[in-house]
Amino acid sequence: MDVHDKLDELTATVENARSMPMSASCVVNRGEVLGLLEELRELLPEEFRHASMLLSDREAVVDEGRREAARIVEEAHAEQARLVSESEVLARAQREAQEILLDAAEESRAMRGEVDDYVDTKLANFEVALEKTMAAVHRGRDKLRGRSSAEEFGAGAGEGHPLDDEALQG
Protein backbone atom coordinates (compact mmCIF):
# COMPACT_ATOMS: atom_id res chain seq x y z
CA MET A 1 0.00 0.00 0.00
CA ASP A 2 1.28 3.48 -0.72
CA VAL A 3 0.86 6.89 0.86
CA HIS A 4 -2.03 7.85 -1.40
CA ASP A 5 -4.01 4.78 -0.40
CA LYS A 6 -3.47 5.57 3.30
CA LEU A 7 -4.52 9.18 2.77
CA ASP A 8 -7.65 7.98 0.95
CA GLU A 9 -8.39 5.62 3.86
CA LEU A 10 -7.93 8.42 6.42
CA THR A 11 -10.17 10.72 4.38
CA ALA A 12 -12.87 8.03 4.15
CA THR A 13 -12.68 7.50 7.96
CA VAL A 14 -13.25 11.20 8.60
CA GLU A 15 -16.02 11.44 5.98
CA ASN A 16 -17.82 8.40 7.36
CA ALA A 17 -17.50 9.51 11.01
CA ARG A 18 -20.67 10.30 12.97
CA SER A 19 -21.51 13.96 12.87
CA MET A 20 -22.31 15.98 15.94
CA PRO A 21 -25.78 17.37 15.88
CA MET A 22 -25.99 21.04 15.01
CA SER A 23 -22.23 21.20 14.32
CA ALA A 24 -19.63 20.66 11.59
CA SER A 25 -17.71 18.46 14.00
CA CYS A 26 -17.71 14.71 13.99
CA VAL A 27 -16.76 11.87 16.24
CA VAL A 28 -13.88 9.74 15.03
CA ASN A 29 -12.27 6.76 16.59
CA ARG A 30 -9.06 8.13 17.96
CA GLY A 31 -7.25 4.79 17.83
CA GLU A 32 -8.26 4.15 14.23
CA VAL A 33 -7.17 7.63 13.04
CA LEU A 34 -3.92 7.47 15.01
CA GLY A 35 -3.22 4.01 13.57
CA LEU A 36 -3.75 5.31 10.04
CA LEU A 37 -1.51 8.30 10.75
CA GLU A 38 1.21 5.99 12.12
CA GLU A 39 1.01 3.76 9.02
CA LEU A 40 1.20 6.89 6.92
CA ARG A 41 4.26 8.06 8.86
CA GLU A 42 5.93 4.68 8.25
CA LEU A 43 5.16 4.86 4.53
CA LEU A 44 6.49 8.39 4.10
CA PRO A 45 10.21 7.59 4.53
CA GLU A 46 9.85 4.82 1.96
CA GLU A 47 8.04 7.22 -0.37
CA PHE A 48 10.67 9.90 0.26
CA ARG A 49 13.40 7.36 -0.49
CA HIS A 50 11.56 6.31 -3.64
CA ALA A 51 11.09 9.96 -4.66
CA SER A 52 14.75 10.63 -3.95
CA MET A 53 15.75 7.66 -6.13
CA LEU A 54 13.46 8.94 -8.89
CA LEU A 55 15.05 12.36 -8.65
CA SER A 56 18.55 10.92 -8.83
CA ASP A 57 17.45 8.68 -11.69
CA ARG A 58 15.91 11.71 -13.33
CA GLU A 59 19.21 13.54 -13.07
CA ALA A 60 21.02 10.54 -14.53
CA VAL A 61 18.47 10.29 -17.35
CA VAL A 62 18.71 14.03 -18.01
CA ASP A 63 22.53 13.83 -18.02
CA GLU A 64 22.41 10.84 -20.38
CA GLY A 65 20.00 12.76 -22.59
CA ARG A 66 22.32 15.75 -22.64
CA ARG A 67 25.29 13.54 -23.52
CA GLU A 68 23.27 11.86 -26.27
CA ALA A 69 22.12 15.24 -27.60
CA ALA A 70 25.72 16.51 -27.62
CA ARG A 71 26.83 13.36 -29.45
CA ILE A 72 24.06 13.78 -32.03
CA VAL A 73 24.94 17.45 -32.54
CA GLU A 74 28.61 16.52 -32.94
CA GLU A 75 27.73 13.83 -35.49
CA ALA A 76 25.50 16.32 -37.30
CA HIS A 77 28.36 18.83 -37.50
CA ALA A 78 30.69 16.12 -38.81
CA GLU A 79 28.09 15.05 -41.40
CA GLN A 80 27.55 18.67 -42.38
CA ALA A 81 31.29 19.15 -42.84
CA ARG A 82 31.48 15.95 -44.89
CA LEU A 83 28.56 17.01 -47.09
CA VAL A 84 30.00 20.48 -47.58
CA SER A 85 33.33 18.91 -48.46
CA GLU A 86 31.65 16.52 -50.88
CA SER A 87 29.68 19.35 -52.45
CA GLU A 88 32.89 21.36 -52.84
CA VAL A 89 34.58 18.35 -54.42
CA LEU A 90 31.57 17.86 -56.66
CA ALA A 91 31.53 21.53 -57.66
CA ARG A 92 35.27 21.44 -58.38
CA ALA A 93 34.83 18.25 -60.42
CA GLN A 94 31.98 19.82 -62.37
CA ARG A 95 34.09 22.92 -63.09
CA GLU A 96 36.99 20.75 -64.24
CA ALA A 97 34.67 18.64 -66.39
CA GLN A 98 33.25 21.79 -67.96
CA GLU A 99 36.77 23.07 -68.66
CA ILE A 100 37.73 19.72 -70.20
CA LEU A 101 34.63 19.79 -72.39
CA LEU A 102 35.38 23.35 -73.51
CA ASP A 103 39.01 22.44 -74.24
CA ALA A 104 37.92 19.35 -76.15
CA ALA A 105 35.40 21.35 -78.18
CA GLU A 106 38.06 23.96 -79.01
CA GLU A 107 40.57 21.26 -79.92
CA SER A 108 37.91 19.56 -82.05
CA ARG A 109 37.19 22.83 -83.89
CA ALA A 110 40.90 23.39 -84.49
CA MET A 111 41.39 19.81 -85.71
CA ARG A 112 38.33 20.08 -87.95
CA GLY A 113 39.79 23.27 -89.44
CA GLU A 114 43.14 21.56 -90.03
CA VAL A 115 41.44 18.52 -91.57
CA ASP A 116 39.28 20.76 -93.78
CA ASP A 117 42.41 22.64 -94.93
CA TYR A 118 44.23 19.35 -95.61
CA VAL A 119 41.29 17.89 -97.56
CA ASP A 120 40.85 21.16 -99.47
CA THR A 121 44.55 21.11 -100.42
CA LYS A 122 44.32 17.48 -101.54
CA LEU A 123 41.15 18.20 -103.51
CA ALA A 124 42.79 21.24 -105.13
CA ASN A 125 45.80 19.08 -106.12
CA PHE A 126 43.44 16.41 -107.43
CA GLU A 127 41.52 19.09 -109.35
CA VAL A 128 44.75 20.34 -110.93
CA ALA A 129 45.73 16.77 -111.81
CA LEU A 130 42.27 16.14 -113.29
CA GLU A 131 42.44 19.38 -115.27
CA LYS A 132 45.82 18.36 -116.66
CA THR A 133 44.48 14.91 -117.43
CA MET A 134 41.40 16.42 -119.09
CA ALA A 135 43.60 18.77 -121.09
CA ALA A 136 45.73 15.80 -122.17
CA VAL A 137 42.57 13.87 -123.09
CA HIS A 138 41.29 16.85 -125.13
CA ARG A 139 44.62 17.22 -126.86
CA GLY A 140 44.70 13.49 -127.59
CA ARG A 141 41.21 13.55 -128.96
CA ASP A 142 41.98 16.64 -130.99
CA LYS A 143 45.04 14.90 -132.43
CA LEU A 144 42.97 11.87 -133.24
CA ARG A 145 40.41 14.05 -134.96
CA GLY A 146 43.12 15.93 -136.79
CA ARG A 147 44.81 12.76 -137.97
CA SER A 148 41.54 11.25 -138.95
CA SER A 149 40.65 14.34 -140.89
CA ALA A 150 44.06 14.46 -142.54
CA GLU A 151 43.90 10.79 -143.43
CA GLU A 152 40.47 11.22 -144.80
CA PHE A 153 41.50 14.18 -146.88
CA GLY A 154 44.76 12.62 -148.04
CA ALA A 155 43.66 9.07 -148.68
CA GLY A 156 40.55 9.83 -150.49
CA ALA A 157 41.65 12.72 -152.66
CA GLY A 158 39.13 13.11 -155.35
CA GLU A 159 36.79 10.78 -153.64
CA GLY A 160 34.21 12.54 -151.65
CA HIS A 161 33.63 11.55 -148.13
CA PRO A 162 30.11 12.06 -146.92
CA LEU A 163 31.23 13.95 -143.85
CA ASP A 164 33.52 16.13 -145.86
CA ASP A 165 30.73 17.05 -148.17
CA GLU A 166 28.67 18.15 -145.25
CA ALA A 167 31.57 20.06 -143.80
CA LEU A 168 32.15 21.84 -147.05
CA GLN A 169 28.53 22.75 -147.40
CA GLY A 170 28.17 24.01 -143.95
trRosetta pair geometry for C-beta under 8 A, 3 or more apart (Angstrom, degrees):
i j d omega theta_ij theta_ji phi_ij phi_ji
1 5 4.6 -112 -166 78 93 143
1 6 6.4 103 142 -50 117 86
1 39 7.9 3 90 163 132 124
1 43 7.3 -75 102 -98 83 140
2 5 5.4 103 55 7 62 101
2 6 7.4 -123 108 -1 35 91
2 43 6.6 136 -163 -172 38 133
2 47 6.8 102 -164 -89 90 112
3 6 5.7 -58 -152 38 34 110
3 7 6.2 34 152 -19 69 106
3 40 6.4 79 -139 -148 76 79
3 43 4.9 173 -78 122 74 126
3 44 6.3 80 -101 -84 126 61
3 47 4.9 0 -28 -63 130 157
4 7 5.6 -52 -146 37 32 111
4 8 6.3 36 153 -21 64 104
5 8 5.6 -54 -150 36 31 113
5 9 6.4 33 150 -21 65 105
6 9 5.5 -52 -148 35 34 113
6 10 6.3 34 153 -19 66 104
6 36 6.2 157 -171 -171 91 85
6 39 5.5 -162 -126 107 133 106
6 40 4.5 174 133 -87 142 84
6 43 5.9 176 -5 20 149 154
7 10 5.7 -51 -146 37 33 111
7 11 6.3 35 153 -20 65 105
7 40 6.9 91 -64 -118 67 127
8 11 5.7 -54 -147 37 30 113
8 12 6.3 31 153 -20 64 106
9 12 5.7 -54 -148 36 30 111
9 13 6.5 35 151 -24 63 103
9 36 5.9 -156 106 -134 109 126
10 13 5.6 -50 -151 30 33 114
10 14 6.7 26 154 -14 64 104
10 33 6.9 82 -141 -139 90 73
10 36 4.6 157 -85 140 91 142
10 37 7.1 84 -109 -66 136 66
10 40 6.9 -7 -40 -52 139 139
11 14 6.0 -58 -151 38 32 106
11 15 6.1 28 153 -17 67 111
12 15 5.6 -56 -141 41 31 111
12 16 5.9 17 163 -8 67 115
13 16 6.3 -66 -140 46 22 100
13 17 6.6 46 152 -51 60 95
13 28 6.4 75 144 -146 99 116
13 29 7.6 -91 -172 41 117 92
13 32 6.1 -170 -148 128 141 120
13 33 6.1 177 121 -86 144 78
13 36 6.5 -153 1 -22 153 160
14 17 5.6 -32 -153 -4 33 120
14 26 7.0 123 -169 69 66 141
14 28 6.2 -30 -106 -88 61 138
14 33 7.6 71 -68 -107 85 118
17 26 4.0 104 105 147 117 128
17 27 5.9 -169 174 73 106 44
17 28 4.4 -55 -110 -83 143 77
17 29 7.9 -156 -114 -3 101 66
18 26 6.1 155 82 -164 40 86
18 27 4.8 -12 66 49 98 102
19 23 7.3 -179 173 75 87 75
19 24 7.9 -58 -150 -157 109 24
19 25 7.3 129 -157 89 65 44
19 26 4.8 -53 -102 -101 51 88
19 27 7.9 -179 -101 9 7 75
20 23 4.1 -15 90 58 111 122
20 25 4.4 8 18 80 131 93
20 26 6.3 -147 -13 -93 80 29
20 27 6.6 110 -63 -34 85 88
28 32 7.1 -121 167 67 88 107
28 33 5.2 54 139 -42 129 132
29 32 3.9 56 90 13 114 114
29 33 6.5 159 82 -11 60 85
30 33 6.1 -61 -145 41 29 106
30 34 6.0 24 160 -15 67 112
31 34 5.9 -56 -140 42 26 108
31 35 6.1 32 156 -24 63 107
32 35 5.7 -55 -149 33 27 114
32 36 6.5 27 153 -17 63 105
33 36 5.7 -54 -150 36 32 111
33 37 6.3 31 152 -18 65 106
34 37 5.5 -53 -146 38 34 112
34 38 6.3 37 153 -22 66 104
35 38 5.7 -53 -148 34 30 111
35 39 6.5 30 153 -16 64 104
36 39 5.7 -53 -149 37 32 110
36 40 6.2 36 150 -22 64 107
37 40 5.4 -54 -149 36 33 117
37 41 6.3 38 151 -24 65 102
38 41 5.5 -48 -148 32 33 114
38 42 6.5 32 152 -18 64 103
39 42 5.7 -53 -150 36 33 111
39 43 6.4 31 151 -18 65 107
40 43 5.7 -57 -148 37 31 110
40 44 6.5 44 152 -36 64 100
41 44 5.8 -42 -151 15 31 118
42 45 7.3 -54 -169 26 34 100
42 46 7.6 22 144 -4 61 109
43 46 5.7 -66 -161 44 45 110
43 47 5.8 44 147 -22 79 110
44 47 5.4 -57 -142 40 33 111
44 48 6.0 36 158 -22 69 104
45 48 5.4 -50 -142 36 33 113
45 49 6.2 36 155 -21 65 103
46 49 5.6 -52 -148 36 31 112
46 50 6.2 33 151 -19 64 106
47 50 5.5 -52 -145 38 32 113
47 51 6.1 33 153 -19 65 105
48 51 5.6 -53 -145 39 30 111
48 52 6.1 35 152 -22 64 106
49 52 5.6 -52 -147 36 29 114
49 53 6.4 31 151 -19 63 103
50 53 5.7 -52 -150 34 31 111
50 54 6.4 32 150 -19 63 104
51 54 5.5 -52 -149 35 33 113
51 55 6.4 35 151 -20 65 103
52 55 5.6 -51 -149 35 32 112
52 56 6.4 27 153 -14 65 104
53 56 5.8 -55 -146 40 32 106
53 57 6.0 33 152 -19 66 107
54 57 5.5 -54 -144 41 30 112
54 58 6.0 39 151 -28 64 103
55 58 5.3 -48 -146 31 31 116
55 59 6.6 33 153 -19 62 100
56 59 5.6 -47 -151 33 35 113
56 60 6.5 35 149 -18 64 103
57 60 5.5 -54 -149 38 35 111
57 61 6.1 35 151 -19 69 105
58 61 5.6 -54 -145 38 31 110
58 62 6.1 31 154 -19 66 106
59 62 5.6 -52 -143 38 29 111
59 63 6.2 31 154 -19 64 106
60 63 5.7 -53 -146 37 30 112
60 64 6.2 31 153 -19 64 106
61 64 5.6 -53 -146 38 31 111
61 65 6.2 35 151 -21 64 106
62 65 5.5 -53 -148 36 31 115
62 66 6.4 34 152 -21 64 103
63 66 5.6 -52 -149 34 32 112
63 67 6.4 32 152 -18 65 104
64 67 5.7 -52 -148 37 32 111
64 68 6.2 33 152 -19 65 107
65 68 5.6 -54 -144 39 30 111
65 69 6.1 33 154 -21 65 106
66 69 5.6 -53 -145 36 30 112
66 70 6.3 31 154 -19 64 105
67 70 5.7 -54 -149 36 30 111
67 71 6.3 31 152 -20 64 105
68 71 5.6 -53 -148 35 32 112
68 72 6.3 32 153 -19 65 105
69 72 5.7 -53 -147 36 31 111
69 73 6.3 31 154 -18 65 105
70 73 5.7 -53 -146 37 31 111
70 74 6.3 33 153 -21 64 106
71 74 5.6 -54 -148 36 30 113
71 75 6.3 30 153 -17 65 105
72 75 5.7 -53 -147 38 31 110
72 76 6.2 35 151 -22 64 106
73 76 5.5 -53 -148 35 31 115
73 77 6.5 34 152 -20 64 101
74 77 5.8 -51 -150 33 32 110
74 78 6.5 31 151 -17 64 105
75 78 5.6 -54 -148 38 34 112
75 79 6.2 34 153 -19 67 106
76 79 5.6 -53 -144 38 31 110
76 80 6.2 36 153 -23 64 105
77 80 5.5 -52 -146 35 31 114
77 81 6.4 32 153 -19 64 104
78 81 5.7 -53 -150 36 30 111
78 82 6.3 31 151 -20 64 106
79 82 5.5 -53 -146 36 33 112
79 83 6.2 31 155 -17 66 106
80 83 5.8 -56 -146 39 29 108
80 84 6.2 30 155 -18 65 107
81 84 5.7 -54 -145 38 29 111
81 85 6.2 32 153 -20 63 108
82 85 5.6 -56 -149 38 29 113
82 86 6.2 29 152 -18 65 106
83 86 5.5 -51 -143 38 32 111
83 87 6.1 31 155 -19 65 105
84 87 5.7 -54 -145 38 30 109
84 88 6.3 32 152 -20 64 104
85 88 5.7 -54 -149 35 30 111
85 89 6.3 30 151 -18 65 105
86 89 5.5 -53 -146 38 33 111
86 90 6.1 36 152 -21 66 106
87 90 5.4 -49 -143 38 33 115
87 91 6.2 37 154 -21 65 103
88 91 5.7 -51 -144 36 30 111
88 92 6.2 31 154 -18 64 106
89 92 5.7 -55 -147 38 30 111
89 93 6.2 31 153 -19 65 108
90 93 5.6 -55 -145 38 29 112
90 94 6.3 31 154 -20 64 105
91 94 5.7 -53 -147 36 31 111
91 95 6.4 32 152 -19 64 103
92 95 5.7 -52 -149 35 32 111
92 96 6.3 29 153 -16 65 106
93 96 5.7 -54 -145 39 31 110
93 97 6.1 34 154 -21 65 106
94 97 5.6 -52 -144 37 31 113
94 98 6.3 34 154 -21 64 104
95 98 5.7 -55 -150 35 30 112
95 99 6.4 31 151 -18 64 105
96 99 5.6 -52 -148 37 34 112
96 100 6.3 36 152 -21 66 104
97 100 5.6 -52 -147 36 32 113
97 101 6.3 33 153 -19 65 104
98 101 5.7 -53 -148 36 31 112
98 102 6.4 31 153 -18 65 105
99 102 5.7 -54 -147 37 31 110
99 103 6.2 31 154 -18 66 107
100 103 5.7 -54 -146 39 30 111
100 104 6.1 31 154 -20 65 108
101 104 5.7 -54 -144 38 29 111
101 105 6.3 31 155 -20 64 105
102 105 5.7 -53 -146 36 30 111
102 106 6.3 29 154 -17 64 106
103 106 5.7 -56 -148 38 30 110
103 107 6.1 29 154 -18 66 108
104 107 5.6 -54 -143 40 30 111
104 108 6.1 35 153 -23 64 106
105 108 5.5 -52 -146 35 30 115
105 109 6.5 32 153 -20 63 102
106 109 5.7 -51 -150 34 31 111
106 110 6.4 30 152 -17 64 105
107 110 5.7 -54 -148 38 33 112
107 111 6.1 31 154 -18 67 107
108 111 5.8 -54 -143 39 29 109
108 112 6.1 33 155 -22 64 106
109 112 5.6 -53 -145 35 29 112
109 113 6.4 32 153 -20 63 104
110 113 5.7 -54 -153 34 31 113
110 114 6.5 29 150 -17 65 105
111 114 5.6 -54 -148 38 35 111
111 115 6.1 34 153 -18 68 105
112 115 5.7 -52 -143 39 30 110
112 116 6.1 34 154 -21 64 106
113 116 5.7 -53 -145 36 29 112
113 117 6.4 30 154 -18 63 105
114 117 5.7 -54 -149 36 31 111
114 118 6.3 32 152 -20 65 107
115 118 5.5 -53 -146 37 32 113
115 119 6.2 29 156 -16 67 106
116 119 5.9 -55 -143 40 29 107
116 120 6.0 32 155 -21 64 109
117 120 5.7 -55 -145 38 28 113
117 121 6.3 31 155 -21 63 105
118 121 5.8 -54 -151 34 29 111
118 122 6.4 25 152 -15 64 107
119 122 5.6 -55 -146 39 33 110
119 123 6.1 33 154 -18 67 107
120 123 5.7 -54 -143 40 29 110
120 124 6.2 33 154 -22 64 105
121 124 5.7 -53 -147 35 29 112
121 125 6.4 29 153 -17 64 104
122 125 5.7 -52 -149 37 32 111
122 126 6.2 32 151 -19 65 107
123 126 5.4 -53 -144 39 33 113
123 127 6.1 40 152 -25 65 103
124 127 5.5 -49 -147 33 31 115
124 128 6.5 33 152 -19 63 101
125 128 5.7 -51 -151 34 32 111
125 129 6.3 31 150 -17 65 105
126 129 5.5 -53 -147 39 33 111
126 130 6.1 34 152 -20 66 105
127 130 5.6 -53 -145 38 30 111
127 131 6.2 32 153 -21 64 104
128 131 5.6 -52 -147 35 30 112
128 132 6.4 30 153 -17 63 104
129 132 5.7 -54 -150 37 32 111
129 133 6.2 31 151 -18 65 106
130 133 5.4 -54 -144 39 33 111
130 134 6.0 35 154 -21 67 105
131 134 5.6 -51 -143 38 30 112
131 135 6.2 34 153 -21 63 104
132 135 5.6 -52 -147 35 31 112
132 136 6.3 31 152 -19 64 104
133 136 5.6 -53 -149 37 32 111
133 137 6.3 35 150 -21 65 103
134 137 5.4 -49 -145 35 33 113
134 138 6.3 35 153 -20 65 103
135 138 5.7 -52 -148 36 32 111
135 139 6.3 32 152 -18 65 105
136 139 5.7 -52 -146 38 31 111
136 140 6.2 33 153 -20 65 106
137 140 5.7 -55 -147 37 30 111
137 141 6.2 27 155 -17 65 107
138 141 5.8 -56 -146 39 29 109
138 142 6.1 31 153 -21 64 107
139 142 5.5 -54 -146 37 30 112
139 143 6.3 33 153 -21 65 103
140 143 5.7 -52 -149 34 31 112
140 144 6.4 31 152 -18 64 104
141 144 5.5 -51 -148 36 34 112
141 145 6.3 34 152 -18 65 105
142 145 5.6 -55 -148 38 32 111
142 146 6.1 32 152 -20 66 106
143 146 5.5 -54 -144 38 31 111
143 147 6.1 27 157 -17 67 106
144 147 5.9 -53 -142 39 29 107
144 148 6.1 30 156 -19 63 110
145 148 5.6 -55 -144 39 28 112
145 149 6.1 28 156 -20 64 107
146 149 5.7 -56 -147 37 29 109
146 150 6.2 26 155 -17 65 107
147 150 5.6 -53 -142 39 32 109
147 151 6.0 31 156 -19 66 107
148 151 5.8 -54 -144 38 28 109
148 152 6.1 28 155 -20 62 108
149 152 5.7 -56 -148 37 29 112
149 153 6.2 23 155 -15 65 107
150 153 5.8 -56 -144 39 30 105
150 154 5.8 18 160 -10 67 114
151 154 5.9 -59 -135 46 27 102
151 155 5.4 13 172 -10 67 118
152 155 6.5 -52 -122 42 19 100
152 156 6.0 -23 -176 24 55 117
152 161 5.4 -4 -179 -45 114 167
152 163 7.5 -29 179 65 159 116
152 164 6.6 -177 139 -54 122 119
153 156 7.3 -83 -138 54 12 82
153 157 7.1 44 161 -80 55 76
153 164 7.1 136 -89 -108 76 139
154 157 6.5 -20 -160 -43 29 102
156 159 4.1 -88 -175 66 92 106
156 160 7.6 -132 145 -1 121 4
156 161 5.6 100 88 -52 155 101
160 164 6.3 -146 -163 74 66 113
160 165 5.4 48 179 -60 118 110
161 164 4.0 79 62 6 96 110
161 165 6.9 -165 83 -13 48 82
162 165 5.7 -51 -150 30 33 113
162 166 6.7 31 154 -15 63 103
163 166 5.7 -56 -155 37 37 110
163 167 6.2 37 149 -20 69 106
164 167 5.4 -52 -145 38 35 113
164 168 6.1 34 155 -20 67 106
165 168 5.8 -55 -146 37 29 109
165 169 6.3 25 155 -16 62 110
166 169 5.8 -60 -147 39 31 109
166 170 6.0 18 161 -15 66 115
167 170 6.1 -66 -142 40 26 104
